[in-house]
Amino acid sequence: MTSPDAGPGAAVPGAAVPGAGPDSGYSPGRTLPLRVEAIRQFRRRRTMLAFGIMLGLPWILAAAFELGGGPPGNTTGLASLATVGGLNFAAFSLYASTGFLLVVAVALFCGDTVASEASWSSLRYLLAAPVPRARLLRQKLTVALGYSLAAVVVFPAMSLAAGTALYGWHPLRLPGSLVDLPPGLALVRLGIALGYILVTLLFVAGLAFLLSVSTDSPLGAVGGAVGLAIISSILDAVTALGRFREILPTHWQYSWLSALQPQVSRDPMIEGAVVSASYAVVLLALAFRRFRHKDIVS
């Protein structure tokens, strides 16, 4: 008997799959290979656009500094040191993009992946292939996270290339202390910062993925994830909330700046990583549960 929660494309537990006998060659674990899903997502226009922005924006930032004659004299922190060398320019680019650009990139890949299939009315045909629901979500989430990782890594890498081409290869000058880190150690510190940023963005990935399985509108899923992240940042600015702000995932998004100090302070990054990972686990679990019982009609 069909489960009341099963959608039009859902497989019935215990029922035989047509053509899935011992000699049919059908295996649920071989449906929708990662390579196929990765190629499908790569050919999407939004993938090309996202990577085009990530690759081109560092050069636009560098051109802005060149046209403006360098950072203004009244700026402080990473902005005032952006043109010291390629390493400083990469650090500034990370700082400028953490709160919005990288959030949008991750939300785009993770929020669009399932909702777009629903909007095209192709989701039920994937399930009728038949691809098990849990496997379909795992494959789509894996590819979305892979492209998110690539986009987030490509941006500082291109920033480093652009900054080095324009400002040279020099030690990383730390803001505040004006201590110079040799290039080798500076790359390690920037790697730590980038790794931490990737962990904090897991919250955005989980939220966007949950919205993606809950709506047939890709724009709604992506915009909803970005909007909620912005709301979290606004609430974090309300100092009257006191320690309650520490449960907000965006409260810790700039803790990676402690890696750009003479002595690295690990505690803020550990706390931020735990908070973001906890949100991600809960949100992704809700996404899988929601999709398992969702009535697929498109």
N, C-alpha and C positions, 0 to 999 in steps of 0.2 A: 504493500500500500504506500502511496506517495506521501512523504512528509508534508505537512501544511506549510512548512517554511521553505520548501524546495522551490526554486525558481524554474522557469521554463527550460533552462539549460542545465539544471542540476542533475547529477547522477543520483539514482535512487539507491540507498544502501541495501546491499544484498542482491540487487537486481543484476542480471547479466547485461553486459555491454554488447551491443550488436557487433559481430565480427571480432569479439575479444576472446575467442576460444584459445586453447593451448597452441593451435597452429596458426593463429592470426598474426602473431608478431606484435600485438598491442601490449604496451607496458606503460602504466601511468607515470612511471619515473622517467620516461623518455619523451613525454609530451612537452611541447613548447620549450625547446632547448634554449639555454642562455644566449647562445650565439645568434639564434634566430630573433629573439626578443631584442638583443642589443642592436642588431642591424635595423630592425623595424624602428626602434627609437632613434637611432642615429640619422635615419632618413627624414625624420620629422623636421619641419621648418623651425620650430622653437629650439631644437637642439643646435642647429646651425646658428641661429640668432644669438643664443646664449653664449656660445663659445666665441662668436664674433665679437661680442661686447667684452668678454673677459680678455681676449687677446688685443683688442684695440684700445680699451680704456686707459691702460697704463701710458700709452703714447700720447693720448689726449691730455692726461694729467701732466705729463712732462712738457708738452707743448704749452699748456697753460702757464706753467712756471716760467718757461722761456719767454713767452709773450708778456708776462707780467713783471719780468725782471727779477724773478726769484721770490722767495717767501717774504712777506712784509716784515719790517723790523720789529713790530710790536707783537709778533706771534711767539708762542712758547711751545715747548715740547717737541714732538716728532715733526710737526709742520715746519718749525723753524730750521730743522736740520735735514729736510727732505733732499736738498741739492748738494749735500756734503759728499755723497757717493752713492753707488748703486745699492749698497746694503741699506743705507738710510732711506733711500727712495722706496725700496721694497717694504721696509717697516712702516713708513708713512702710508703707503697704499693699503696695507693690511688694516691700519688704524682707521683709515677713511672709509673702508668698505665693510667693516665688521658689523655695524649696526643695521645696514639696509641691503647693500648690493649682494652680499653673500647669502643673506637670509632669502632674498628673492630668488637667487639661483637654485638653492636647495628646495624651496617651496615649489618652484616651477617644475623641476624634474619629478619630485615625489607627489605633488598634488595633481599633476596632469596625467599620470600614467594609467590609472584605472578609469577616472572620470571621462577621459577622452574616448576610451573604447565604448563607454556607455552612451556618450553623446553621438557617436557614429552608429549606434545600434549594432555593434559588432561583438559586444561582450558575451551575449548569449551564444553566439556562434563559436566563440573560443571554448566555452564550457561544453558545447555540444560536440566538440572534436573527438572524444571528450577529454578535456583537461580538468583534473581535480581542482576544486576551488582553492584549497590550501596551496597546492603547487603553483597555480596561476599567480596567486598573491606573492609567494616567495620569489618566483622568477621576476616578476615586475618590480618588486621591492629591491631585489639584488641589483638589477640593472639600473634602477633609478638612483640608488645609493652610489653605484659605480660612477655614473655620469656626474652626480653631485660632487663626489670626491675629485674627479678630474677637473671640474669647473673651478672648484675652490683652490686647487693646487696650481692650475694654469695661471690664475690671476697674479699671485705674488711671483711666480717664476718669470712671467713676462715683464712684471714690474722690475724685477732684478735685472733682466736683460736690457730693458729700456733705460733704467737708471745708470747702469754700468756704461752703456754706449754713450750717454750724454754727460755723465758726471764722473766717470772713472771708477776704478776698483780700489776702494780705500777701506780702512778699518771702520767698523760701526761705532759711531759716536753716540753714547747713551744720553738720553735727555735728562736734564737736571744736574747730573753729576759731571757731565762732559768728559766722562772716561771713555777711552777708545778700546774696543774689543778687536783683537786680530781677526782677519776674515774667517779663518777656520772655526774659531769659537763662536763668531757671530752667526755663521750658518747654522751651527748647532742650536743656538738660542732661538733663531728664527724658526727652525724646524720644530722646537718645543712649542713655540707660540702657535704655529700653524696646526700642529697636532691637537692642541687644546681647543682651538677654534673649531676644528672638525668635530670634536666631542660635543661642544656646546650646541652645534647645529643639529645634533641628533634630535633634540626637542622639536625643532622646526620640521625635520623630516617625518617624525612620528605624527605630528599634528596634521601636516599636509596630507600624509597617506591616509589617516583616519577620515579626513574630509573627502578625500578622493573616492573612497569606497562608499561614502554616505550620500553623494550627490552625483547627478548626471552632468553637472556644469564644471568643466575644467577651470574656467575663470573664477567660479565661486570657491573651488577648493584652494586654488593658489592664492587668491585674494583674501580668503578667510584666514589662511595660515599667516600670511604677512600681516594682516590687520590685527590678529590676536597677539602676534609678537610685538607689534607697535604699542598695543594697549599695555602689554606687560612692561615695556620700557617706560611708558608714561607713568604707570603706577609706581615704578621703581624710583621715579623722580620725586614722588611725594614723601618727603622725609618724615612726615608725621606718622607714617606707617611703622617707623622704627625697624625692629628686627623682623617684622612680618615680610619685609621686602626680600629677605634672604631665601624665601621659598619661591620667589619669582625666578624663572629660568634666565631671564635677561639681566638679572642683577649681577651675574658673574661673567657676562660676555666679554668684558675688558680685563679680566684678571690675568690674561696672558701678558699684559704689560709688565708684570713682575719678572718675567723672563728677560726683560730689557733693562735690568738693574744690575749694579755690580755684584750683588748677592741675590740669587734667585730665591724668592719666597714661594714655597710649594703649597702651603696650606690653602690660600685662596683658590688655586687652580684645582686642588683635590676636591674641595667643597663644591666648586662649580661643576666639575666633571660628574660627581655623584648626583647632584641635583638634576642635571640635564639627562644623564643616562637613565635615572629613575623615571622621569617624565616619558622618555622615549619608550621604555619597556612597557609602561602602562598604556600609552597611546597606541602602540603597535599591537598589543594584545587585544585592545578594544576594536582595532581595525579588523583583525582576523575574525574575532567573534561576530562583529557586525556583518561581515561579508559572508560568513558561514550560514547565517540565517536570513540573508537578504533575498527578497523575491526579485530575481533578475528578469526584467521585462524589456530591456533594450540592449 
